[in-house]
């Protein structure tokens, strides 16, 4: 370039500077608009309490109990007495780090309900860390395929909107259409524990790397606050995580041959799963109601059932993962009695004492209490939210 520049060159320089400034101003405006929308949609207005007091969240209660109702279950640390006690046949949950009793989460988008976030048809801010992206122009799923398939140690879901007021749509590799707003949602806790600070940092970093390539304005939550939320949610889930077991003890020197056990179990409607247990599923939904496991704490396989025997089996009801836990317990109890007769075994408790009707009725009451504790915590047993939180 000659100096001084010609009028044409000077005009090109000025035009270039103006374009850069315009892009910067536009990106600032888009990001500011997105942040305002996210703060309105996902966050509760600031409370009047002192800023030094940190309130940890739990799931919102679906409804308040009637005034004359029996005392409701409350997480450990709250002052009211609890009517919930673990049943005598409980498979324990791993210990989780101690911490203060959780409080109530801020309202979610329109508040999570069974017909909305509770059925996982949209982001669920009560159990997920959410990063939103607003592309400069509508994009298809191919534009962010790397983020769509990210593996972060916890479940990751993507949602998109085709218009500002359009409903959220679950995104997958084969989803068609273009979207003006995206939400990446990382599950905060499951039975493997809370999402760690490292996992949440990685999640935010992956989204941060993706945003410039769309390009898109991005809104992210505070990672430390999300880490605290994950730990609080994990403690809550540990408090209400109950699995009930009914043991059939089989006498005799060699127990029951695996081939006979498999034949009797399959005749009763069980199917051997890849996880090493027999599962009884509902025909209409495919949901697992209860399972049949080896008393020896060894997985069942086709080969082990053909070559060995066992001295007992355990029926297991995973209370959070079934839609009607008391009814499922009734079905499991009948199945256990029938299987015990067919195998020549006896229904016993953990101390190998026979279980009579009174003991079984008491266990059923505890199943009802456990289901009530889940609902009081904002988790409907058997719902997609429960399956997410109480899955591996």
WOPE-V467865 format. One record per residue. N is the residue number from 1. SS is DSSP state (helix for helix, strand for strand, loop for the rest). NEAR is the number of other ideal C-beta (glycine too) atoms within 8 Angstrom. D_FIRST is the distance of its C-alpha to the first C-alpha in Angstrom with 1 decimal. Layout:
<<N:SS:NEAR:D_FIRST> <N:SS:NEAR:D_FIRST>>
//
This chain:
<<1:loop:4:0.0> <2:loop:5:3.8> <3:loop:4:6.5> <4:loop:3:8.6> <5:loop:9:6.9> <6:loop:6:9.1> <7:helix:6:12.2> <8:helix:6:11.5> <9:helix:9:8.4> <10:helix:9:10.6> <11:helix:8:13.5> <12:helix:8:12.2> <13:helix:9:11.6> <14:helix:8:15.1> <15:helix:8:16.6> <16:helix:8:15.7> <17:helix:8:17.2> <18:helix:8:20.2> <19:helix:8:20.9> <20:helix:8:21.0> <21:helix:8:23.3> <22:helix:8:25.4> <23:helix:8:26.0> <24:helix:8:27.1> <25:helix:8:29.4> <26:helix:9:30.8> <27:helix:10:31.6> <28:helix:8:33.3> <29:helix:8:35.3> <30:helix:11:36.5> <31:helix:11:37.5> <32:helix:8:39.4> <33:helix:10:41.2> <34:helix:13:42.2> <35:helix:9:43.4> <36:helix:8:45.6> <37:helix:8:47.0> <38:helix:11:47.8> <39:helix:8:49.4> <40:helix:7:51.5> <41:helix:7:52.5> <42:helix:10:53.1> <43:loop:8:54.0> <44:loop:6:56.9> <45:loop:4:56.4> <46:loop:4:56.7> <47:loop:6:60.4> <48:loop:3:62.0> <49:loop:6:63.1> <50:loop:4:61.7> <51:loop:4:58.3> <52:loop:4:59.7> <53:loop:6:62.0> <54:loop:5:60.4> <55:loop:7:62.2> <56:loop:12:62.1> <57:loop:13:62.3> <58:loop:14:64.7> <59:loop:13:65.1> <60:loop:12:66.3> <61:loop:9:69.9> <62:loop:8:70.5> <63:loop:4:73.3> <64:loop:4:75.6> <65:loop:7:79.1> <66:loop:5:82.1> <67:loop:4:83.8> <68:loop:3:86.9> <69:loop:7:85.1> <70:loop:4:85.8> <71:loop:7:83.4> <72:loop:11:80.1> <73:loop:11:78.3> <74:loop:7:75.8> <75:loop:11:73.5> <76:loop:5:74.8> <77:loop:5:74.4> <78:loop:7:75.3> <79:loop:2:78.6> <80:loop:7:80.5> <81:loop:4:82.9> <82:loop:9:81.8> <83:loop:9:84.1> <84:loop:9:82.0> <85:loop:7:83.2> <86:loop:8:82.2> <87:loop:12:84.8> <88:loop:10:86.9> <89:loop:10:85.2> <90:strand:10:81.6> <91:loop:6:79.0> <92:loop:4:77.1> <93:loop:7:73.4> <94:loop:6:71.5> <95:loop:4:71.1> <96:loop:11:68.0> <97:loop:5:66.7> <98:loop:3:68.7> <99:loop:7:67.1> <100:loop:5:68.0> <101:loop:7:69.4> <102:loop:11:66.7> <103:loop:7:66.5> <104:loop:6:65.3> <105:loop:10:61.9> <106:loop:8:59.8> <107:loop:6:60.2> <108:loop:13:58.1> <109:loop:10:56.5> <110:loop:5:59.5> <111:loop:8:61.5> <112:loop:14:62.1> <113:loop:9:65.2> <114:loop:8:66.9> <115:loop:5:65.6> <116:loop:11:62.0> <117:helix:15:60.4> <118:helix:13:63.8> <119:helix:10:63.6> <120:loop:10:60.1> <121:loop:8:58.6> <122:loop:10:55.9> <123:loop:12:54.4> <124:loop:13:57.2> <125:loop:13:55.9> <126:loop:12:59.3> <127:loop:12:59.0> <128:strand:12:55.3> <129:strand:13:52.1> <130:strand:12:49.7> <131:strand:13:45.9> <132:strand:12:44.5> <133:strand:16:41.1> <134:strand:12:39.8> <135:strand:14:37.1> <136:loop:8:34.3> <137:loop:4:35.8> <138:loop:8:39.2> <139:strand:12:39.4> <140:loop:9:42.1> <141:helix:13:43.8> <142:helix:5:41.7> <143:helix:9:38.7> <144:helix:14:40.5> <145:helix:9:42.9> <146:helix:8:42.2> <147:helix:11:43.5> <148:helix:11:46.4> <149:loop:7:47.8> <150:loop:9:47.2> <151:loop:5:50.3> <152:loop:10:50.8> <153:loop:6:54.5> <154:loop:10:55.6> <155:loop:7:55.6> <156:strand:12:52.3> <157:strand:11:52.3> <158:strand:15:49.6> <159:strand:13:49.9> <160:strand:14:47.8> <161:strand:13:47.9> <162:loop:10:46.8> <163:loop:6:47.0> <164:loop:6:47.4> <165:loop:3:51.1> <166:loop:8:51.8> <167:loop:6:54.0> <168:loop:11:52.6> <169:strand:12:52.7> <170:strand:9:53.2> <171:loop:11:50.4> <172:loop:8:50.9> <173:loop:7:49.1> <174:loop:4:50.5> <175:loop:10:50.0> <176:loop:4:48.6> <177:loop:8:46.5> <178:loop:7:43.5> <179:strand:14:43.7> <180:loop:10:42.0> <181:strand:11:43.6> <182:strand:16:44.7> <183:strand:13:47.2> <184:strand:14:47.7> <185:strand:13:51.1> <186:strand:15:52.4> <187:strand:14:56.2> <188:loop:14:57.2> <189:strand:12:60.5> <190:strand:12:62.8> <191:loop:9:65.8> <192:loop:4:63.6> <193:strand:9:62.8> <194:strand:11:60.1> <195:loop:14:56.4> <196:loop:10:55.2> <197:helix:8:52.4> <198:helix:6:50.6> <199:helix:12:51.0> <200:helix:15:49.7> <201:helix:9:46.8> <202:helix:9:45.9> <203:helix:15:46.4> <204:helix:11:43.9> <205:helix:8:41.4> <206:helix:12:41.6> <207:helix:14:41.1> <208:helix:9:38.2> <209:helix:8:36.5> <210:helix:13:37.3> <211:helix:12:36.0> <212:helix:6:32.2> <213:helix:8:32.6> <214:helix:12:34.3> <215:loop:8:32.6> <216:strand:12:35.4> <217:strand:12:36.5> <218:strand:13:39.3> <219:strand:9:42.4> <220:loop:8:44.3> <221:loop:8:47.6> <222:loop:5:48.3> <223:helix:11:49.1> <224:helix:7:51.8> <225:helix:8:53.6> <226:helix:13:53.5> <227:helix:13:55.0> <228:helix:10:57.7> <229:helix:12:58.4> <230:helix:15:58.6> <231:helix:13:61.2> <232:helix:13:63.2> <233:helix:17:63.2> <234:helix:13:64.4> <235:helix:13:67.2> <236:helix:13:68.3> <237:helix:13:68.3> <238:helix:11:70.4> <239:helix:10:72.9> <240:helix:13:73.6> <241:loop:11:73.1> <242:loop:12:76.6> <243:strand:10:77.8> <244:strand:15:81.5> <245:strand:11:83.5> <246:strand:12:86.9> <247:strand:15:88.4> <248:strand:16:90.8> <249:strand:11:92.7> <250:strand:13:94.4> <251:loop:6:97.5> <252:loop:8:98.9> <253:loop:3:98.2> <254:loop:6:95.2> <255:loop:10:93.8> <256:strand:14:92.7> <257:strand:8:91.2> <258:helix:14:87.6> <259:helix:8:88.5> <260:helix:9:90.9> <261:helix:13:88.6> <262:helix:11:85.9> <263:helix:8:88.4> <264:helix:11:89.7> <265:helix:12:86.3> <266:helix:11:84.9> <267:helix:6:88.1> <268:loop:11:87.5> <269:loop:6:84.0> <270:loop:10:81.8> <271:strand:9:79.1> <272:strand:12:77.8> <273:loop:9:74.2> <274:loop:3:71.6> <275:loop:5:71.9> <276:loop:10:75.4> <277:loop:13:77.4> <278:strand:13:79.2> <279:strand:11:77.8> <280:strand:13:79.6> <281:strand:10:77.3> <282:loop:7:77.8> <283:loop:5:77.9> <284:loop:4:76.1> <285:loop:6:73.2> <286:loop:6:73.0> <287:loop:10:73.0> <288:strand:10:74.8> <289:strand:11:77.8> <290:strand:14:79.1> <291:strand:12:79.2> <292:strand:14:81.7> <293:strand:11:80.9> <294:strand:12:82.7> <295:loop:11:84.9> <296:loop:7:83.9> <297:loop:4:80.3> <298:loop:7:79.4> <299:loop:8:77.4> <300:loop:13:79.3> <301:loop:7:78.1> <302:helix:6:79.8> <303:helix:6:80.8> <304:helix:11:82.1> <305:helix:13:84.1> <306:helix:7:85.6> <307:helix:6:86.5> <308:loop:6:87.4> <309:strand:8:89.2> <310:strand:13:88.6> <311:loop:10:91.0> <312:strand:12:89.3> <313:strand:15:86.4> <314:strand:12:84.7> <315:strand:15:83.7> <316:strand:13:80.6> <317:strand:15:79.5> <318:strand:11:75.9> <319:helix:15:76.5> <320:helix:14:72.9> <321:helix:12:72.1> <322:loop:15:74.9> <323:loop:7:75.2> <324:loop:8:78.8> <325:helix:13:79.8> <326:helix:10:83.5> <327:helix:7:84.0> <328:helix:13:82.2> <329:helix:13:84.4> <330:helix:9:87.5> <331:helix:10:86.4> <332:helix:13:85.6> <333:helix:11:89.0> <334:helix:8:90.9> <335:helix:12:88.9> <336:helix:12:89.6> <337:helix:9:93.3> <338:helix:9:93.5> <339:helix:16:91.6> <340:helix:12:93.8> <341:helix:7:96.9> <342:helix:8:95.5> <343:helix:13:94.6> <344:loop:9:97.7> <345:strand:13:95.6> <346:strand:8:96.0> <347:strand:11:93.6> <348:strand:11:93.2> <349:loop:10:91.1> <350:loop:6:89.1> <351:loop:5:92.4> <352:loop:7:93.9> <353:loop:6:96.3> <354:strand:6:97.1> <355:loop:9:95.2> <356:loop:6:97.6> <357:helix:5:96.9> <358:helix:6:96.7> <359:helix:10:94.1> <360:helix:10:92.0> <361:helix:8:92.3> <362:helix:10:91.0> <363:helix:13:88.0> <364:helix:12:87.3> <365:helix:8:87.3> <366:helix:14:84.8> <367:helix:16:82.6> <368:helix:10:82.9> <369:helix:12:81.9> <370:helix:15:78.9> <371:helix:12:77.7> <372:helix:11:78.2> <373:helix:12:76.2> <374:helix:14:73.3> <375:helix:11:73.4> <376:helix:11:73.8> <377:loop:14:70.5> <378:loop:11:68.7> <379:loop:14:69.0> <380:loop:11:71.0> <381:loop:15:72.8> <382:loop:11:71.6> <383:loop:12:68.5> <384:helix:8:65.0> <385:helix:15:64.2> <386:helix:14:67.2> <387:helix:10:66.4> <388:helix:12:62.9> <389:helix:14:64.2> <390:loop:12:67.2> <391:loop:8:65.6> <392:loop:4:64.4>>
//
